[in-house]
Amino acid sequence: MIVCACRSVTLEEIIEAMERHGNDAETIRSITCVGHGCTECLDPACGDVDLPFPYALLNAEAILERS
């Protein structure tokens, strides 16, 4: 699932970053480079990716809580 089209960041990469570094949004952005291109993926209403970054964080947190 693509979270950032400019940097080809996937939900799996977000999950991995959160496992290693916690759930601080700015830290995850810095590590994965999400939003370092056009920044559209930072907008919850973005239709250019499978899952905009704000929703990807919530999804990743839920996945990690279940594991």
N, C-alpha and C positions, 0 to 999 in steps of 0.2 A: 504494500500500500504506500503510495508516494505522498509524502508530507511536504516536500519542497522540490518543485520541478527544476528550478535553476541549479540546485546543488545535488539533485538526485538523491535526496535523503528519504529513507523509508521509515515506516513505523518501527520496524525491527531495530533500526539503528537508534531511534529514540529510546526504545526499551533498554537496549544495551547500555546506553549512556546513563540512563536513570539508575540502572543496577549498580553501576560503578561510581556515580557521582551525586546521587540524590535527585530530588525533583524540582530544584530551583530552575525556573524557566530560562533565566539569563545564562546560567551555567550550561544548560543543555543546548541553547542556541549557539553559544561560543564553541562548544566541543563539536557539534554536528554541522555548524555553519548554516543552520536553518535561517532563512530570512536575510542572508547576506547577499542576495542577488536583487531581485525586483521588490522584495518584501511583501508581495501579494499573499503569500501563504500564512502570514501573521494575522490576516483578517479572517475572522470566523466565517465570513460570507464568501470566501474565495471558492470559486468553482473550477479553478484550473488544476487543482490537485485532488487526490482521492480523500484526503483527510487534512484540513487546515491545522496548523501547529497548535492552536489552543485546544482543539478537540483531540489531537494526537497525544498531548500531555495527559488529558483526562483518561483516554483509552489506555495509555501505557500504565498509568497509576493503577487502574482497575485490574489490568492483566497481572501486574506485579503483586498486587494484594492477594490475588487468587493462587499465586504459585508459592 
